[in-house]
Amino acid sequence: MKTRNVVAGLLLITTALVAGPRAVESQTKERFKQDVEKQKDIGKKDIELVKMKVEVIRQEIVRRNYKFKVDITEAIKRDIKEITGLEVPRGVEKEARVQSSLGNQMFQMFLKKLAEAERAKKKKKRPEKTEPEKRAEEPEEKVEPDANERRDEGARTDETEEPAGKDKVPVEEPKKEPALAPDADPKASSFSWVRRGKVTPVKFQENCGSCWAFSSVAVVESSALIVNNREMDLSEQFLVDCAVDKSGRDAGSCGGGWYGYAFDFLTRSSPVDEASVPYGAREQACRKGSEVPLRIAAWGYVQADAGNPSVDEMKAALCKYGPLAACIKATPAFQAYRSGVFDEFASTWGPRDINHGIVIVGWDDSKKSYLIKNSWSTDWGEDGYGWVEYGCNNIGFGAAWVVVEGM
């Protein structure tokens, strides 16, 4: 009897021990299922809110007769602070004047080195001339004309001589501004570095205010294509985690930053490739990846004080240096931009009322617009690019150029 009771008790204990974990597991699965359903409901509500937001923008477009179209983009699904992040430093005007002056000097030195390298390259390629070729190039012996020939020649000269007082004044050709694309004409009605194949693919900064790092990397990659005809994929994460200017100021983070400080950093440090320090859309510990043998040789602002250049100044800079990092005031309408000419002209408190870094890669006077490259994936705009009307939303404030050397 005692033995039967003990066995029964053991069986009850064993059953309870086995059933307990299974019950807990069952409850966990049920809670997980409920959480998933809850997230789906939240997602549906979020999408509905996004749809409503886009519809409001569409109505405003019709009311104001704007020239662009909007849609549900990855950018409009996010809070605007998460996908912008440009911060203009205090005292940028003073810093810009110093840097612009230095940048112009460095650019002239860069062009000189580039010309010397080109001459050396041509000299190396030129084959050594043979003795017969050298003799053939020697000047023929000059035979002096006799007195009669000289007299006849003098008469012919007198006949063709211009009347007194009507001497021809030699017309001097205007000096052409030295540029990385000498055939590019700032007076052309349109121009695009994209059409010339000097712009790298569009990327996505995701939920991190690192637009400053993406615009920095984009212009450096383009400069490498223009100067060396080398396409590369450089790491934005490296700048987010490691970049500081010469004074030790942090260039930025996912909370925002300034591309000028990133350029300063890249005059002293080589960038690294994307594969070795891939983008994570969050701040991480600074780590060295695979260095690319490249550095910024010169950089500066289009306007000496980092202000907003005129359209003509912007065109000249695009032809002279290449794509330009620049600022814009991003708004919900800009987040939802799909195509056409963005002409919102949102109200601003001044020229420094900006929040997003982009890259200006061309212009089209028929559209009265700049062509820009954004960092919000190819889902935004026209495959990641957009047309922004001249002067709209402070487009162009802080426009800056770079030229690279190396490779």
VENQUILIN-V707035 format. One record per backbone hydrogen bond with DSSP energy under -1.0 kcal/mol. CO is the residue of the C=O (numbers start at 1). NH is the residue of the N-H. If there is no record, write none. Layout:
co: (CO,CO)
nh: (NH,NH)
//
This chain:
co: (1,2,3,4,5,6,7,8,9,10,11,12,13,14,15,16,18,19,20,21,22,23,24,25,26,27,28,29,30,31,32,33,34,35,36,37,38,39,40,41,42,43,44,45,46,47,48,49,50,51,52,53,54,55,56,57,58,59,60,61,67,69,69,75,79,84,85,89,91,92,93,94,95,96,97,98,99,100,101,102,103,104,105,106,107,108,109,110,111,112,113,114,115,116,117,118,119,120,121,122,130,131,132,133,135,146,147,148,149,150,151,152,153,154,155,156,163,181,185,189,191,193,194,203,206,208,210,211,212,213,214,215,216,217,218,219,220,221,222,223,224,224,233,236,237,238,239,243,245,249,251,253,254,256,257,258,259,260,261,262,264,265,265,266,271,272,273,290,292,293,295,298,300,303,306,310,311,312,313,314,315,316,317,319,320,324,325,326,327,328,328,331,332,336,337,339,342,350,352,355,356,358,359,360,361,362,363,364,368,369,370,371,371,372,373,375,377,380,381,382,384,385,386,387,388,389,392,393,394,396,397,399,400,401,403,403,405)
nh: (5,6,7,8,9,10,11,12,13,14,15,16,17,18,19,20,22,23,24,25,26,27,28,29,30,31,32,33,34,35,36,37,38,39,40,41,42,43,44,45,46,47,48,49,50,51,52,53,54,55,56,57,58,59,60,61,62,63,64,66,341,338,339,78,82,211,257,92,95,96,97,98,99,100,101,102,103,104,105,106,107,108,109,110,111,112,113,114,115,116,117,118,119,120,121,122,123,124,125,126,134,135,136,137,138,150,151,152,153,154,155,156,157,158,159,160,166,184,188,365,363,198,197,377,208,210,214,215,216,217,218,219,220,221,222,223,224,225,226,227,228,230,274,240,241,242,243,251,248,245,258,256,209,253,87,262,263,264,265,266,267,268,269,296,292,235,277,273,294,407,405,403,401,306,398,314,315,316,317,318,319,320,321,181,180,360,400,358,396,355,356,335,336,71,381,69,389,353,354,86,328,326,373,324,193,371,191,369,390,364,388,361,362,386,359,205,380,384,383,385,374,382,372,342,370,392,395,329,397,399,327,302,325,300,297,298,295)
//
